[in-house]
Amino acid sequence: MTIQIAPLAALHIVVGYVVGLAVFKYTARAHGASGRGDLVASIVTGATVATLLALLLTPGFGQQAAPASPTTNPASTMSPQ
């Protein structure tokens, strides 16, 4: 079974992964007792970046949804006078 992933969604995943990896490498360079890298911070940062990109780059973000079909009211056409 093949699952198709949109290119924009794949971009979100890759950028989130790269940012998470960068945070892990940055925290691993820290000296002291916590010099092993912060795995939780890297996962949270990567997920946050991917989520924000998905919200900001999704087509139609912040736009009003257009109705699927125009609504007409047949009773309001013309009243006989």
Disulfide bonds with the S-S distance in Angstrom:
none
